[in-house]
Amino acid sequence: MLLVERWQVESICLKTSLDLVLSSLQQRSSVQPLPQIVLKLPFDLPLVQADGEGLMEVLTKLLDNACKFTNPDGTVTIRAQVLNPETELVTWATFQNQPKHKKMLEVIIADTGRGIEPSLLETIFERFYQEEGFLRRTIGGTGLGLAICRQIIQRLGGKIWAVSAGKNQGSEFHFTLPIAVPIEDKQKS
């Protein structure tokens, strides 16, 4: 389990967090070239309610994985969209056990990399899981990254899941976070 001593949940700009993570990722990429990274964010992206360090850790782990498992000539795309559980049909259990009035922001990190077998899409979030034994030797890692991401996102009130059509067909990692309620909306309640 991830041990978090202090959480400071506040209104956070996703774009600012992404810029910091991408800058750090590019500084560390001198050993291996990165795939092309494309941001496709709406211009009116709302703030999210999150712990800044926790959000940065999730973004770092997901982007590290996307770059690790995507060839340098591939692409990693980062998208975001506002989801309203009252008016929109959304993917599988995104809003299961969510308050009906809470709007969420869905973040999608998609890559053109090695993909994941559909039967393993839930298993990859288990602690110490790595898809194939040789990954530990060739790619590195402990198999804790996605388990930590799930713990952080759930603690912040969101969901995280993966989508892939299978081997060599890329992957998408989705997560949701509550949208920060503007001060004027809080005063109305």
Number of C-alpha atoms within 10 A of each C-alpha: 8 10 6 8 5 7 13 11 14 13 18 18 16 22 17 10 17 18 12 13 20 17 11 12 16 11 10 12 12 9 7 11 14 22 21 15 18 13 14 12 15 12 7 6 15 20 19 23 23 27 20 18 14 21 21 17 18 21 21 21 17 21 24 16 17 28 25 18 20 22 19 15 11 16 20 24 19 20 15 20 16 18 21 16 18 10 7 9 11 12 9 8 11 20 20 11 9 16 10 11 9 16 21 26 23 21 21 21 22 24 28 21 25 18 20 21 16 14 10 14 17 11 14 20 22 15 15 13 16 18 13 8 9 10 13 13 9 8 10 11 13 11 18 18 22 22 18 21 24 19 18 23 20 15 14 19 16 23 23 22 20 19 18 21 14 16 13 15 14 22 26 24 19 21 23 26 25 21 21 19 15 11 8 8 8 8 7 6 5
